[in-house]
Amino acid sequence: MTFSITGYDAHTGMLGVAVATRYWAVGARVPYVRAGTAALAVQAYAQPYIGYDTLRMLAANPQRDAIEALEQVLAADPGRDWRQVGLVDNRGRAYGYTGSQTA
């Protein structure tokens, strides 16, 4: 079992991700953060490109809505039913996605 959390500090604007699990080297597959943009935790058959692509889209267009960007990335992911994603953006808005095949 994997536990993750995304966080945003309204006073400093800092974003972060924390993750704990029994799986080795999970820090290379779950947390994705870009300063001033968003923080994501991608788990349950983690697909790194969900984090990379969402942050890349937001960096290319800072006015873009982070939740809509993540939803667009997930819509294109054929494995989305096996994913879990938590996101917090640079305004403190949080979003969670749990695919239908995750327990």
C-alpha positions in Angstrom: 0.0 0.0 0.0 1.2 3.5 -0.9 0.3 6.7 0.9 1.0 10.1 -0.7 0.1 13.7 0.0 0.5 16.9 -2.0 0.8 20.2 -0.2 0.7 24.0 -0.7 1.7 26.7 1.7 -0.3 29.9 1.0 2.1 32.1 2.9 5.2 31.1 1.0 3.8 29.6 -2.2 5.8 26.5 -1.7 4.5 23.2 -3.1 5.5 19.6 -2.2 4.8 15.9 -2.2 5.5 13.2 0.3 5.1 9.5 -0.2 5.5 6.4 1.9 5.3 2.7 0.7 6.9 -0.7 1.0 8.1 -0.4 -2.6 11.8 0.4 -3.2 12.7 3.7 -4.9 9.1 5.0 -5.0 10.5 8.6 -4.9 11.5 8.1 -8.5 8.0 7.3 -9.7 5.4 9.1 -7.5 6.3 12.7 -6.8 6.3 15.4 -9.5 6.7 19.1 -8.5 7.5 22.3 -10.4 8.1 25.4 -8.3 5.3 28.0 -8.6 3.2 25.6 -10.8 1.8 22.4 -9.2 2.6 19.3 -7.2 1.4 15.8 -8.2 1.5 12.3 -6.7 1.0 9.6 -9.3 0.6 6.1 -7.9 -1.1 2.8 -8.5 0.7 1.6 -11.6 2.4 4.9 -11.7 3.0 6.4 -15.1 5.7 9.1 -15.0 4.5 10.9 -18.1 1.3 11.9 -16.2 3.4 14.1 -14.0 5.9 15.2 -16.7 3.2 16.0 -19.2 0.9 17.9 -16.8 3.8 20.0 -15.5 5.1 20.6 -19.0 1.6 21.8 -20.2 1.4 24.2 -17.2 4.9 25.5 -17.7 4.1 26.3 -21.4 1.0 28.2 -20.4 1.1 29.5 -16.8 -2.5 30.7 -17.1 -3.8 27.2 -17.8 -6.0 25.5 -15.2 -4.0 22.7 -13.6 -7.0 20.5 -13.0 -8.0 20.7 -16.6 -4.4 20.0 -17.7 -4.3 16.8 -15.6 -7.7 15.8 -16.9 -6.5 16.2 -20.4 -3.4 14.1 -19.7 -5.5 11.4 -18.0 -8.0 11.3 -20.9 -5.2 10.4 -23.3 -3.8 7.6 -20.9 -5.0 4.1 -21.9 -4.1 2.9 -18.4 -6.0 5.6 -16.5 -8.3 3.1 -14.9 -5.3 1.7 -13.0 -4.0 5.1 -11.8 -4.4 7.3 -8.7 -3.3 11.0 -8.9 -3.4 13.7 -6.3 -2.7 17.3 -7.4 -2.4 20.7 -5.8 -1.9 23.8 -7.9 -0.2 27.2 -7.2 -3.5 28.6 -5.8 -4.0 25.8 -3.3 -6.7 24.0 -5.3 -6.6 20.3 -4.8 -7.9 17.5 -7.1 -7.9 13.7 -6.7 -8.4 11.0 -9.3 -8.9 7.3 -8.7 -9.3 5.0 -11.6 -12.0 2.3 -11.6 -9.5 -0.6 -11.4 -7.7 0.6 -8.2 -8.8 -1.0 -4.9 
